[in-house]
Amino acid sequence: MGEFMDIHRSMKGVTQDQLAEAHQADLDIQDTEGVNFKKAWADPDSGMVFCLSEAPNADAVRRIHERAGHPADEVYEVPVQA
Amino acid sequence: MGEFMDIHRSMKGVTQDQLAEAHQADLDIQDTEGVNFKKAWADPDSGMVFCLSEAPNADAVRRIHERAGHPADEVYEVPVQA
């Protein structure tokens, strides 16, 4: 298991309710890939969304986001933290 | 005060010690701009670093990172969270 930060670049105007709904859609299916989405941060002005997760690998993160209907544009493993 | 996620794109190969040192350099001067750097996540393979902070505005975040010697490439306010 590692920690991952992924980025979505096209969620301009995202509201609190929409982000909560999108995050819940991940949570609903994340166990099927052994992923644990911990937190999401969004900037409605730019459309950037950052998601932090624990997962066996980056592809598992990608698959959950894809199946939940909001594929990630970038996924990075972030093993170094401070 | 708001919450901000900023990105550095050029820290390829960053080690745990180097990230801790860079983060500490922010912490040492952040009070001068009313910023609170809460966490940093790094991917040494891609060189991507993500920093989460509380700050009065994005420019305050930029100024601390610049003065600490590692200017941010992008800064986003992230008021929507899940």
Backbone of each chain as nested JSON, in Angstrom:
{
  "chains": [
    {"id": "A", "residues": [
      {"number": 1, "name": "MET", "atoms": {"N": [0.841, -1.205, 0.0], "CA": [0.0, 0.0, 0.0], "C": [0.868, 1.244, 0.0]}},
      {"number": 2, "name": "GLY", "atoms": {"N": [0.442, 2.23, -0.761], "CA": [1.127, 3.512, -0.768], "C": [0.106, 4.631, -0.663]}},
      {"number": 3, "name": "GLU", "atoms": {"N": [0.627, 5.851, -0.589], "CA": [-0.277, 7.011, -0.606], "C": [-0.174, 7.69, -1.963]}},
      {"number": 4, "name": "PHE", "atoms": {"N": [-1.295, 8.196, -2.446], "CA": [-1.374, 8.781, -3.785], "C": [-2.1, 10.119, -3.738]}},
      {"number": 5, "name": "MET", "atoms": {"N": [-1.628, 11.048, -4.575], "CA": [-2.352, 12.304, -4.802], "C": [-2.732, 12.302, -6.274]}},
      {"number": 6, "name": "ASP", "atoms": {"N": [-4.007, 12.468, -6.551], "CA": [-4.42, 12.569, -7.948], "C": [-5.075, 13.908, -8.196]}},
      {"number": 7, "name": "ILE", "atoms": {"N": [-5.072, 14.286, -9.482], "CA": [-5.557, 15.594, -9.906], "C": [-6.629, 15.427, -10.975]}},
      {"number": 8, "name": "HIS", "atoms": {"N": [-7.699, 16.17, -10.812], "CA": [-8.71, 16.361, -11.859], "C": [-8.638, 17.828, -12.26]}},
      {"number": 9, "name": "ARG", "atoms": {"N": [-8.685, 18.099, -13.573], "CA": [-8.478, 19.467, -14.049], "C": [-9.725, 20.116, -14.641]}},
      {"number": 10, "name": "SER", "atoms": {"N": [-10.834, 19.429, -14.626], "CA": [-11.998, 19.926, -15.388], "C": [-13.253, 19.993, -14.545]}},
      {"number": 11, "name": "MET", "atoms": {"N": [-13.122, 20.415, -13.285], "CA": [-14.302, 20.488, -12.428], "C": [-14.635, 21.933, -12.056]}},
      {"number": 12, "name": "LYS", "atoms": {"N": [-14.501, 22.812, -13.062], "CA": [-14.8, 24.224, -12.84], "C": [-16.233, 24.398, -12.328]}},
      {"number": 13, "name": "GLY", "atoms": {"N": [-16.376, 25.216, -11.296], "CA": [-17.696, 25.495, -10.757], "C": [-18.214, 24.446, -9.793]}},
      {"number": 14, "name": "VAL", "atoms": {"N": [-17.378, 23.453, -9.467], "CA": [-17.843, 22.367, -8.592], "C": [-18.327, 22.933, -7.248]}},
      {"number": 15, "name": "THR", "atoms": {"N": [-19.483, 22.456, -6.821], "CA": [-20.058, 22.896, -5.547], "C": [-19.708, 21.896, -4.448]}},
      {"number": 16, "name": "GLN", "atoms": {"N": [-19.984, 22.31, -3.214], "CA": [-19.77, 21.417, -2.069], "C": [-20.584, 20.128, -2.248]}},
      {"number": 17, "name": "ASP", "atoms": {"N": [-21.832, 20.259, -2.648], "CA": [-22.683, 19.077, -2.81], "C": [-22.159, 18.164, -3.919]}},
      {"number": 18, "name": "GLN", "atoms": {"N": [-21.712, 18.773, -5.027], "CA": [-21.205, 17.956, -6.145], "C": [-19.926, 17.224, -5.762]}},
      {"number": 19, "name": "LEU", "atoms": {"N": [-19.029, 17.906, -5.03], "CA": [-17.791, 17.238, -4.616], "C": [-18.101, 16.11, -3.635]}},
      {"number": 20, "name": "ALA", "atoms": {"N": [-19.008, 16.378, -2.693], "CA": [-19.374, 15.347, -1.719], "C": [-19.977, 14.131, -2.427]}},
      {"number": 21, "name": "GLU", "atoms": {"N": [-20.779, 14.392, -3.451], "CA": [-21.419, 13.303, -4.203], "C": [-20.371, 12.501, -4.983]}},
      {"number": 22, "name": "ALA", "atoms": {"N": [-19.437, 13.218, -5.62], "CA": [-18.379, 12.541, -6.384], "C": [-17.492, 11.717, -5.45]}},
      {"number": 23, "name": "HIS", "atoms": {"N": [-17.153, 12.295, -4.303], "CA": [-16.322, 11.588, -3.323], "C": [-17.055, 10.342, -2.817]}},
      {"number": 24, "name": "GLN", "atoms": {"N": [-18.353, 10.488, -2.557], "CA": [-19.116, 9.337, -2.067], "C": [-19.181, 8.229, -3.118]}},
      {"number": 25, "name": "ALA", "atoms": {"N": [-19.226, 8.625, -4.394], "CA": [-19.25, 7.619, -5.468], "C": [-17.955, 6.806, -5.468]}},
      {"number": 26, "name": "ASP", "atoms": {"N": [-16.831, 7.457, -5.13], "CA": [-15.568, 6.722, -4.965], "C": [-15.655, 5.789, -3.755]}},
      {"number": 27, "name": "LEU", "atoms": {"N": [-16.107, 6.335, -2.633], "CA": [-16.155, 5.548, -1.396], "C": [-17.028, 4.312, -1.565]}},
      {"number": 28, "name": "ASP", "atoms": {"N": [-18.098, 4.447, -2.347], "CA": [-19.051, 3.352, -2.499], "C": [-18.428, 2.119, -3.155]}},
      {"number": 29, "name": "ILE", "atoms": {"N": [-17.4, 2.337, -3.99], "CA": [-16.842, 1.195, -4.736], "C": [-15.36, 0.963, -4.45]}},
      {"number": 30, "name": "GLN", "atoms": {"N": [-14.74, 1.795, -3.591], "CA": [-13.291, 1.744, -3.422], "C": [-12.803, 0.405, -2.865]}},
      {"number": 31, "name": "ASP", "atoms": {"N": [-13.634, -0.299, -2.082], "CA": [-13.194, -1.554, -1.475], "C": [-12.889, -2.616, -2.527]}},
      {"number": 32, "name": "THR", "atoms": {"N": [-13.523, -2.5, -3.694], "CA": [-13.319, -3.517, -4.73], "C": [-11.888, -3.497, -5.267]}},
      {"number": 33, "name": "GLU", "atoms": {"N": [-11.175, -2.371, -5.053], "CA": [-9.786, -2.26, -5.515], "C": [-8.821, -2.059, -4.338]}},
      {"number": 34, "name": "GLY", "atoms": {"N": [-9.328, -2.146, -3.11], "CA": [-8.473, -1.957, -1.947], "C": [-7.991, -0.532, -1.772]}},
      {"number": 35, "name": "VAL", "atoms": {"N": [-8.777, 0.44, -2.271], "CA": [-8.406, 1.855, -2.185], "C": [-9.143, 2.505, -1.013]}},
      {"number": 36, "name": "ASN", "atoms": {"N": [-8.495, 3.499, -0.394], "CA": [-9.126, 4.276, 0.665], "C": [-8.962, 5.768, 0.348]}},
      {"number": 37, "name": "PHE", "atoms": {"N": [-10.006, 6.374, -0.2], "CA": [-9.944, 7.814, -0.481], "C": [-10.138, 8.578, 0.825]}},
      {"number": 38, "name": "LYS", "atoms": {"N": [-9.131, 9.376, 1.17], "CA": [-9.108, 10.008, 2.486], "C": [-9.632, 11.441, 2.472]}},
      {"number": 39, "name": "LYS", "atoms": {"N": [-9.424, 12.153, 1.372], "CA": [-9.745, 13.583, 1.385], "C": [-9.749, 14.101, -0.046]}},
      {"number": 40, "name": "ALA", "atoms": {"N": [-10.594, 15.11, -0.306], "CA": [-10.597, 15.791, -1.604], "C": [-10.677, 17.295, -1.367]}},
      {"number": 41, "name": "TRP", "atoms": {"N": [-9.899, 18.045, -2.155], "CA": [-9.864, 19.508, -2.071], "C": [-10.157, 20.053, -3.47]}},
      {"number": 42, "name": "ALA", "atoms": {"N": [-11.027, 21.054, -3.569], "CA": [-11.394, 21.571, -4.884], "C": [-11.308, 23.09, -4.942]}},
      {"number": 43, "name": "ASP", "atoms": {"N": [-10.874, 23.568, -6.104], "CA": [-10.868, 24.999, -6.438], "C": [-11.876, 25.212, -7.564]}},
      {"number": 44, "name": "PRO", "atoms": {"N": [-13.089, 25.668, -7.253], "CA": [-14.115, 25.832, -8.293], "C": [-13.702, 26.822, -9.381]}},
      {"number": 45, "name": "ASP", "atoms": {"N": [-12.858, 27.788, -9.064], "CA": [-12.463, 28.797, -10.051], "C": [-11.624, 28.188, -11.178]}},
      {"number": 46, "name": "SER", "atoms": {"N": [-10.645, 27.377, -10.813], "CA": [-9.764, 26.786, -11.828], "C": [-10.273, 25.431, -12.316]}},
      {"number": 47, "name": "GLY", "atoms": {"N": [-11.107, 24.775, -11.495], "CA": [-11.558, 23.431, -11.826], "C": [-10.631, 22.335, -11.338]}},
      {"number": 48, "name": "MET", "atoms": {"N": [-9.601, 22.704, -10.57], "CA": [-8.655, 21.71, -10.056], "C": [-9.23, 21.002, -8.832]}},
      {"number": 49, "name": "VAL", "atoms": {"N": [-9.121, 19.675, -8.82], "CA": [-9.48, 18.889, -7.639], "C": [-8.317, 17.961, -7.315]}},
      {"number": 50, "name": "PHE", "atoms": {"N": [-7.962, 17.898, -6.047], "CA": [-6.881, 17.043, -5.545], "C": [-7.494, 15.994, -4.624]}},
      {"number": 51, "name": "CYS", "atoms": {"N": [-7.149, 14.721, -4.861], "CA": [-7.652, 13.649, -4.007], "C": [-6.482, 12.882, -3.406]}},
      {"number": 52, "name": "LEU", "atoms": {"N": [-6.539, 12.666, -2.11], "CA": [-5.524, 11.886, -1.395], "C": [-6.09, 10.511, -1.087]}},
      {"number": 53, "name": "SER", "atoms": {"N": [-5.3, 9.49, -1.361], "CA": [-5.786, 8.132, -1.108], "C": [-4.654, 7.218, -0.664]}},
      {"number": 54, "name": "GLU", "atoms": {"N": [-5.046, 6.106, -0.052], "CA": [-4.162, 4.963, 0.14], "C": [-4.623, 3.888, -0.832]}},
      {"number": 55, "name": "ALA", "atoms": {"N": [-3.657, 3.237, -1.474], "CA": [-4.046, 2.259, -2.489], "C": [-2.887, 1.306, -2.748]}},
      {"number": 56, "name": "PRO", "atoms": {"N": [-3.188, 0.142, -3.335], "CA": [-2.106, -0.794, -3.664], "C": [-1.223, -0.273, -4.793]}},
      {"number": 57, "name": "ASN", "atoms": {"N": [-1.781, 0.524, -5.685], "CA": [-1.0, 1.098, -6.793], "C": [-1.829, 2.183, -7.487]}},
      {"number": 58, "name": "ALA", "atoms": {"N": [-1.173, 2.93, -8.398], "CA": [-1.838, 4.057, -9.061], "C": [-2.984, 3.597, -9.957]}},
      {"number": 59, "name": "ASP", "atoms": {"N": [-2.829, 2.416, -10.568], "CA": [-3.892, 1.949, -11.461], "C": [-5.193, 1.674, -10.698]}},
      {"number": 60, "name": "ALA", "atoms": {"N": [-5.077, 1.231, -9.458], "CA": [-6.284, 0.999, -8.648], "C": [-7.007, 2.321, -8.402]}},
      {"number": 61, "name": "VAL", "atoms": {"N": [-6.245, 3.384, -8.135], "CA": [-6.84, 4.716, -7.966], "C": [-7.542, 5.129, -9.253]}},
      {"number": 62, "name": "ARG", "atoms": {"N": [-6.831, 4.967, -10.385], "CA": [-7.411, 5.34, -11.682], "C": [-8.712, 4.581, -11.952]}},
      {"number": 63, "name": "ARG", "atoms": {"N": [-8.7, 3.272, -11.672], "CA": [-9.893, 2.469, -11.985], "C": [-11.101, 2.907, -11.163]}},
      {"number": 64, "name": "ILE", "atoms": {"N": [-10.905, 3.194, -9.876], "CA": [-12.049, 3.628, -9.052], "C": [-12.606, 4.95, -9.579]}},
      {"number": 65, "name": "HIS", "atoms": {"N": [-11.723, 5.914, -9.834], "CA": [-12.2, 7.222, -10.335], "C": [-12.908, 7.066, -11.685]}},
      {"number": 66, "name": "GLU", "atoms": {"N": [-12.385, 6.2, -12.549], "CA": [-13.024, 5.978, -13.855], "C": [-14.409, 5.378, -13.686]}},
      {"number": 67, "name": "ARG", "atoms": {"N": [-14.495, 4.332, -12.883], "CA": [-15.784, 3.649, -12.688], "C": [-16.784, 4.556, -11.98]}},
      {"number": 68, "name": "ALA", "atoms": {"N": [-16.29, 5.481, -11.145], "CA": [-17.181, 6.42, -10.444], "C": [-17.617, 7.559, -11.363]}},
      {"number": 69, "name": "GLY", "atoms": {"N": [-17.041, 7.63, -12.583], "CA": [-17.503, 8.611, -13.559], "C": [-16.692, 9.887, -13.635]}},
      {"number": 70, "name": "HIS", "atoms": {"N": [-15.547, 9.928, -12.938], "CA": [-14.707, 11.137, -12.996], "C": [-13.236, 10.725, -13.042]}},
      {"number": 71, "name": "PRO", "atoms": {"N": [-12.769, 10.284, -14.23], "CA": [-11.379, 9.838, -14.358], "C": [-10.392, 10.923, -13.951]}},
      {"number": 72, "name": "ALA", "atoms": {"N": [-9.304, 10.506, -13.298], "CA": [-8.254, 11.444, -12.888], "C": [-7.387, 11.789, -14.088]}},
      {"number": 73, "name": "ASP", "atoms": {"N": [-6.915, 13.038, -14.144], "CA": [-6.0, 13.446, -15.204], "C": [-4.559, 13.041, -14.885]}},
      {"number": 74, "name": "GLU", "atoms": {"N": [-4.208, 13.02, -13.6], "CA": [-2.851, 12.654, -13.196], "C": [-2.935, 11.931, -11.856]}},
      {"number": 75, "name": "VAL", "atoms": {"N": [-2.083, 10.925, -11.668], "CA": [-1.993, 10.226, -10.38], "C": [-0.521, 10.115, -10.002]}},
      {"number": 76, "name": "TYR", "atoms": {"N": [-0.185, 10.526, -8.803], "CA": [1.202, 10.49, -8.316], "C": [1.275, 9.721, -7.009]}},
      {"number": 77, "name": "GLU", "atoms": {"N": [2.248, 8.819, -6.897], "CA": [2.509, 8.208, -5.594], "C": [3.329, 9.19, -4.778]}},
      {"number": 78, "name": "VAL", "atoms": {"N": [2.971, 9.389, -3.518], "CA": [3.632, 10.41, -2.684], "C": [4.192, 9.774, -1.41]}},
      {"number": 79, "name": "PRO", "atoms": {"N": [5.269, 8.991, -1.564], "CA": [5.826, 8.282, -0.4], "C": [6.611, 9.183, 0.543]}},
      {"number": 80, "name": "VAL", "atoms": {"N": [7.038, 10.359, 0.06], "CA": [7.841, 11.269, 0.876], "C": [6.925, 12.37, 1.402]}},
      {"number": 81, "name": "GLN", "atoms": {"N": [6.855, 12.521, 2.716], "CA": [5.915, 13.475, 3.311], "C": [6.543, 14.244, 4.464]}},
      {"number": 82, "name": "ALA", "atoms": {"N": [6.021, 15.418, 4.692], "CA": [6.505, 16.251, 5.807], "C": [5.334, 17.043, 6.355]}}
    ]},
    {"id": "B", "residues": [
      {"number": 1, "name": "MET", "atoms": {"N": [-9.042, 34.051, 6.077], "CA": [-8.155, 32.891, 5.882], "C": [-8.828, 31.85, 4.992]}},
      {"number": 2, "name": "GLY", "atoms": {"N": [-8.031, 31.232, 4.138], "CA": [-8.538, 30.158, 3.308], "C": [-7.56, 28.996, 3.325]}},
      {"number": 3, "name": "GLU", "atoms": {"N": [-7.937, 27.915, 2.659], "CA": [-7.0, 26.8, 2.517], "C": [-6.489, 26.773, 1.086]}},
      {"number": 4, "name": "PHE", "atoms": {"N": [-5.233, 26.4, 0.935], "CA": [-4.56, 26.438, -0.358], "C": [-3.79, 25.141, -0.592]}},
      {"number": 5, "name": "MET", "atoms": {"N": [-3.795, 24.703, -1.861], "CA": [-2.923, 23.61, -2.283], "C": [-1.984, 24.191, -3.321]}},
      {"number": 6, "name": "ASP", "atoms": {"N": [-0.675, 24.059, -3.08], "CA": [0.259, 24.516, -4.092], "C": [1.091, 23.358, -4.6]}},
      {"number": 7, "name": "ILE", "atoms": {"N": [1.656, 23.568, -5.802], "CA": [2.381, 22.511, -6.504], "C": [3.779, 23.004, -6.863]}},
      {"number": 8, "name": "HIS", "atoms": {"N": [4.754, 22.164, -6.607], "CA": [6.114, 22.336, -7.129], "C": [6.345, 21.186, -8.111]}},
      {"number": 9, "name": "ARG", "atoms": {"N": [6.944, 21.499, -9.263], "CA": [7.069, 20.487, -10.316], "C": [8.508, 20.047, -10.574]}},
      {"number": 10, "name": "SER", "atoms": {"N": [9.445, 20.559, -9.815], "CA": [10.854, 20.33, -10.182], "C": [11.674, 19.785, -9.016]}},
      {"number": 11, "name": "MET", "atoms": {"N": [11.07, 18.88, -8.222], "CA": [11.811, 18.344, -7.079], "C": [12.108, 16.854, -7.264]}},
      {"number": 12, "name": "LYS", "atoms": {"N": [12.479, 16.501, -8.502], "CA": [12.791, 15.109, -8.806], "C": [13.892, 14.588, -7.87]}},
      {"number": 13, "name": "GLY", "atoms": {"N": [13.698, 13.409, -7.331], "CA": [14.708, 12.796, -6.471], "C": [14.686, 13.289, -5.033]}},
      {"number": 14, "name": "VAL", "atoms": {"N": [13.705, 14.119, -4.693], "CA": [13.668, 14.677, -3.337], "C": [13.613, 13.549, -2.299]}},
      {"number": 15, "name": "THR", "atoms": {"N": [14.444, 13.688, -1.274], "CA": [14.492, 12.687, -0.202], "C": [13.629, 13.154, 0.975]}},
      {"number": 16, "name": "GLN", "atoms": {"N": [13.415, 12.238, 1.899], "CA": [12.672, 12.582, 3.12], "C": [13.362, 13.73, 3.854]}},
      {"number": 17, "name": "ASP", "atoms": {"N": [14.683, 13.659, 3.986], "CA": [15.414, 14.716, 4.69], "C": [15.29, 16.056, 3.968]}},
      {"number": 18, "name": "GLN", "atoms": {"N": [15.391, 16.037, 2.648], "CA": [15.303, 17.286, 1.883], "C": [13.901, 17.91, 1.981]}},
      {"number": 19, "name": "LEU", "atoms": {"N": [12.87, 17.062, 1.924], "CA": [11.518, 17.611, 2.038], "C": [11.291, 18.177, 3.439]}},
      {"number": 20, "name": "ALA", "atoms": {"N": [11.765, 17.456, 4.458], "CA": [11.606, 17.946, 5.83], "C": [12.324, 19.275, 6.009]}},
      {"number": 21, "name": "GLU", "atoms": {"N": [13.506, 19.398, 5.413], "CA": [14.282, 20.633, 5.518], "C": [13.563, 21.785, 4.797]}},
      {"number": 22, "name": "ALA", "atoms": {"N": [13.055, 21.515, 3.604], "CA": [12.333, 22.547, 2.85], "C": [11.072, 22.986, 3.6]}},
      {"number": 23, "name": "HIS", "atoms": {"N": [10.359, 22.001, 4.138], "CA": [9.132, 22.299, 4.888], "C": [9.471, 23.138, 6.125]}},
      {"number": 24, "name": "GLN", "atoms": {"N": [10.558, 22.776, 6.797], "CA": [10.954, 23.524, 7.993], "C": [11.321, 24.973, 7.638]}},
      {"number": 25, "name": "ALA", "atoms": {"N": [11.934, 25.158, 6.472], "CA": [12.284, 26.515, 6.032], "C": [11.03, 27.369, 5.851]}},
      {"number": 26, "name": "ASP", "atoms": {"N": [9.93, 26.739, 5.391], "CA": [8.645, 27.45, 5.323], "C": [8.136, 27.769, 6.732]}},
      {"number": 27, "name": "LEU", "atoms": {"N": [8.153, 26.762, 7.585], "CA": [7.61, 26.938, 8.943], "C": [8.355, 28.042, 9.686]}},
      {"number": 28, "name": "ASP", "atoms": {"N": [9.659, 28.141, 9.435], "CA": [10.49, 29.107, 10.161], "C": [10.069, 30.554, 9.899]}},
      {"number": 29, "name": "ILE", "atoms": {"N": [9.497, 30.815, 8.713], "CA": [9.166, 32.209, 8.365], "C": [7.673, 32.435, 8.091]}},
      {"number": 30, "name": "GLN", "atoms": {"N": [6.863, 31.39, 8.181], "CA": [5.463, 31.508, 7.756], "C": [4.659, 32.514, 8.587]}},
      {"number": 31, "name": "ASP", "atoms": {"N": [5.045, 32.72, 9.847], "CA": [4.278, 33.645, 10.694], "C": [4.334, 35.076, 10.178]}},
      {"number": 32, "name": "THR", "atoms": {"N": [5.384, 35.402, 9.442], "CA": [5.522, 36.774, 8.942], "C": [4.442, 37.12, 7.923]}},
      {"number": 33, "name": "GLU", "atoms": {"N": [3.806, 36.085, 7.323], "CA": [2.737, 36.316, 6.347], "C": [1.404, 35.734, 6.817]}},
      {"number": 34, "name": "GLY", "atoms": {"N": [1.36, 35.251, 8.053], "CA": [0.126, 34.663, 8.566], "C": [-0.245, 33.351, 7.906]}},
      {"number": 35, "name": "VAL", "atoms": {"N": [0.775, 32.608, 7.42], "CA": [0.535, 31.337, 6.734], "C": [0.797, 30.175, 7.702]}},
      {"number": 36, "name": "ASN", "atoms": {"N": [0.053, 29.084, 7.517], "CA": [0.271, 27.871, 8.299], "C": [0.39, 26.694, 7.34]}},
      {"number": 37, "name": "PHE", "atoms": {"N": [1.62, 26.269, 7.061], "CA": [1.821, 25.101, 6.197], "C": [1.541, 23.843, 7.007]}},
      {"number": 38, "name": "LYS", "atoms": {"N": [0.552, 23.077, 6.546], "CA": [0.059, 21.953, 7.336], "C": [0.666, 20.616, 6.928]}},
      {"number": 39, "name": "LYS", "atoms": {"N": [0.998, 20.467, 5.651], "CA": [1.429, 19.144, 5.197], "C": [2.065, 19.275, 3.819]}},
      {"number": 40, "name": "ALA", "atoms": {"N": [3.032, 18.404, 3.522], "CA": [3.629, 18.339, 2.185], "C": [3.744, 16.874, 1.772]}},
      {"number": 41, "name": "TRP", "atoms": {"N": [3.422, 16.613, 0.504], "CA": [3.494, 15.265, -0.068], "C": [4.368, 15.321, -1.316]}},
      {"number": 42, "name": "ALA", "atoms": {"N": [5.308, 14.398, -1.461], "CA": [6.221, 14.445, -2.604], "C": [6.306, 13.106, -3.328]}},
      {"number": 43, "name": "ASP", "atoms": {"N": [6.43, 13.223, -4.653], "CA": [6.692, 12.078, -5.525], "C": [8.086, 12.259, -6.123]}},
      {"number": 44, "name": "PRO", "atoms": {"N": [9.096, 11.6, -5.567], "CA": [10.461, 11.8, -6.071], "C": [10.631, 11.402, -7.537]}},
      {"number": 45, "name": "ASP", "atoms": {"N": [9.82, 10.479, -8.039], "CA": [9.964, 10.025, -9.432], "C": [9.593, 11.129, -10.423]}},
      {"number": 46, "name": "SER", "atoms": {"N": [8.482, 11.812, -10.176], "CA": [8.035, 12.862, -11.102], "C": [8.568, 14.231, -10.714]}},
      {"number": 47, "name": "GLY", "atoms": {"N": [8.935, 14.39, -9.431], "CA": [9.352, 15.7, -8.949], "C": [8.214, 16.574, -8.458]}},
      {"number": 48, "name": "MET", "atoms": {"N": [7.002, 16.018, -8.428], "CA": [5.834, 16.779, -7.968], "C": [5.797, 16.831, -6.449]}},
      {"number": 49, "name": "VAL", "atoms": {"N": [5.571, 18.035, -5.919], "CA": [5.345, 18.209, -4.477], "C": [4.064, 19.014, -4.294]}},
      {"number": 50, "name": "PHE", "atoms": {"N": [3.222, 18.559, -3.38], "CA": [1.953, 19.225, -3.048], "C": [2.036, 19.715, -1.612]}},
      {"number": 51, "name": "CYS", "atoms": {"N": [1.708, 21.008, -1.402], "CA": [1.706, 21.573, -0.053], "C": [0.327, 22.106, 0.283]}},
      {"number": 52, "name": "LEU", "atoms": {"N": [-0.168, 21.741, 1.452], "CA": [-1.457, 22.234, 1.949], "C": [-1.199, 23.286, 3.015]}},
      {"number": 53, "name": "SER", "atoms": {"N": [-1.895, 24.4, 2.909], "CA": [-1.683, 25.477, 3.878], "C": [-2.98, 26.214, 4.176]}},
      {"number": 54, "name": "GLU", "atoms": {"N": [-2.985, 26.92, 5.29], "CA": [-3.972, 27.949, 5.573], "C": [-3.265, 29.287, 5.427]}},
      {"number": 55, "name": "ALA", "atoms": {"N": [-3.941, 30.246, 4.799], "CA": [-3.272, 31.525, 4.545], "C": [-4.308, 32.598, 4.261]}},
      {"number": 56, "name": "PRO", "atoms": {"N": [-3.923, 33.857, 4.415], "CA": [-4.854, 34.943, 4.099], "C": [-5.146, 35.049, 2.609]}},
      {"number": 57, "name": "ASN", "atoms": {"N": [-4.198, 34.668, 1.759], "CA": [-4.41, 34.691, 0.305], "C": [-3.267, 33.927, -0.383]}},
      {"number": 58, "name": "ALA", "atoms": {"N": [-3.428, 33.706, -1.692], "CA": [-2.456, 32.905, -2.436], "C": [-1.085, 33.585, -2.498]}},
      {"number": 59, "name": "ASP", "atoms": {"N": [-1.078, 34.914, -2.568], "CA": [0.207, 35.612, -2.645], "C": [1.046, 35.408, -1.388]}},
      {"number": 60, "name": "ALA", "atoms": {"N": [0.397, 35.321, -0.237], "CA": [1.144, 35.067, 0.995], "C": [1.829, 33.699, 0.924]}},
      {"number": 61, "name": "VAL", "atoms": {"N": [1.123, 32.706, 0.386], "CA": [1.72, 31.377, 0.199], "C": [2.918, 31.477, -0.744]}},
      {"number": 62, "name": "ARG", "atoms": {"N": [2.725, 32.179, -1.862], "CA": [3.808, 32.334, -2.845], "C": [5.03, 33.003, -2.225]}},
      {"number": 63, "name": "ARG", "atoms": {"N": [4.786, 34.059, -1.442], "CA": [5.918, 34.795, -0.867], "C": [6.724, 33.936, 0.107]}},
      {"number": 64, "name": "ILE", "atoms": {"N": [6.048, 33.159, 0.947], "CA": [6.796, 32.307, 1.891], "C": [7.636, 31.29, 1.128]}},
      {"number": 65, "name": "HIS", "atoms": {"N": [7.043, 30.623, 0.147], "CA": [7.791, 29.608, -0.61], "C": [8.973, 30.245, -1.349]}},
      {"number": 66, "name": "GLU", "atoms": {"N": [8.768, 31.442, -1.897], "CA": [9.862, 32.128, -2.601], "C": [10.998, 32.464, -1.646]}},
      {"number": 67, "name": "ARG", "atoms": {"N": [10.629, 33.058, -0.516], "CA": [11.666, 33.467, 0.445], "C": [12.373, 32.254, 1.044]}},
      {"number": 68, "name": "ALA", "atoms": {"N": [11.683, 31.131, 1.126], "CA": [12.307, 29.904, 1.662], "C": [13.179, 29.219, 0.612]}},
      {"number": 69, "name": "GLY", "atoms": {"N": [13.135, 29.725, -0.634], "CA": [14.053, 29.21, -1.651], "C": [13.471, 28.177, -2.584]}},
      {"number": 70, "name": "HIS", "atoms": {"N": [12.158, 27.953, -2.494], "CA": [11.532, 26.968, -3.395], "C": [10.174, 27.502, -3.853]}},
      {"number": 71, "name": "PRO", "atoms": {"N": [10.186, 28.438, -4.823], "CA": [8.938, 29.02, -5.304], "C": [7.962, 27.96, -5.828]}},
      {"number": 72, "name": "ALA", "atoms": {"N": [6.688, 28.187, -5.575], "CA": [5.652, 27.264, -6.067], "C": [5.38, 27.538, -7.541]}},
      {"number": 73, "name": "ASP", "atoms": {"N": [5.087, 26.487, -8.293], "CA": [4.724, 26.652, -9.702], "C": [3.256, 27.023, -9.853]}},
      {"number": 74, "name": "GLU", "atoms": {"N": [2.41, 26.533, -8.956], "CA": [0.972, 26.82, -9.013], "C": [0.44, 26.891, -7.588]}},
      {"number": 75, "name": "VAL", "atoms": {"N": [-0.507, 27.784, -7.357], "CA": [-1.177, 27.886, -6.06], "C": [-2.681, 27.966, -6.3]}},
      {"number": 76, "name": "TYR", "atoms": {"N": [-3.438, 27.104, -5.64], "CA": [-4.895, 27.074, -5.79], "C": [-5.574, 27.216, -4.433]}},
      {"number": 77, "name": "GLU", "atoms": {"N": [-6.574, 28.078, -4.356], "CA": [-7.397, 28.099, -3.151], "C": [-8.385, 26.934, -3.255]}},
      {"number": 78, "name": "VAL", "atoms": {"N": [-8.56, 26.208, -2.162], "CA": [-9.402, 24.99, -2.189], "C": [-10.487, 25.073, -1.118]}},
      {"number": 79, "name": "PRO", "atoms": {"N": [-11.484, 25.95, -1.344], "CA": [-12.519, 26.142, -0.335], "C": [-13.538, 25.003, -0.27]}},
      {"number": 80, "name": "VAL", "atoms": {"N": [-13.599, 24.183, -1.313], "CA": [-14.568, 23.093, -1.363], "C": [-13.851, 21.795, -1.029]}},
      {"number": 81, "name": "GLN", "atoms": {"N": [-14.327, 21.092, -0.018], "CA": [-13.611, 19.905, 0.437], "C": [-14.575, 18.784, 0.789]}},
      {"number": 82, "name": "ALA", "atoms": {"N": [-14.073, 17.567, 0.684], "CA": [-14.89, 16.398, 1.059], "C": [-13.97, 15.341, 1.637]}}
    ]}
  ]
}
